[in-house]
Amino acid sequence: VFSVTAARYVNADWYLWRDLKLTLESIFDRVPDIASQVDLPPLQLPDEDDSDNESRYGATSSSAPKPMQLVDDASPTILQCYSPATLDKLGTVPNLSA
């Protein structure tokens, strides 16, 4: 009786049953492989001597992209938000560090 009562209080404070269950689940359950279900084309990297680089990508590989202007000089209390994947403007947020 004492060991059952002690185990109940220890489990209530330290969540031993939950941790044991999650540990066993992480050991025996594997992430399913979805490579056969998703048909992605292979990534084509441009060659260094490709003369069509500028027309396809807008700039040569030697020119660095210009950084995005996050703080507008006209209103420094507002930050411009851009999507890192598409560089589309998402909107504005207040600049908390201004």
Disulfide bonds with the S-S distance in Angstrom:
none
